[in-house]
């Protein structure tokens, strides 16, 4: 659920749009090109970070700033 997310994420079309740590993500084809590895879990209790994918770029951002360190 969106209300339970630590980070609201919008998937951008180009890698150049995925800047800073503000919830704009670009998924690469090859692991060697990535800055971070993301693993999806089946249960929220297994997650260090809860994300929710949003439909609009303007909706992206942190809801729980105490978790920001996980993506630096």
Secondary structure, DSSP 4 states (H G I P E B T S, - for coil): -GGG-SEEEEE-SSGGG--TTSSEE---SSGGG-S------SSGGG-SS-EEE-SSGGG-EES-GGGGGGG-
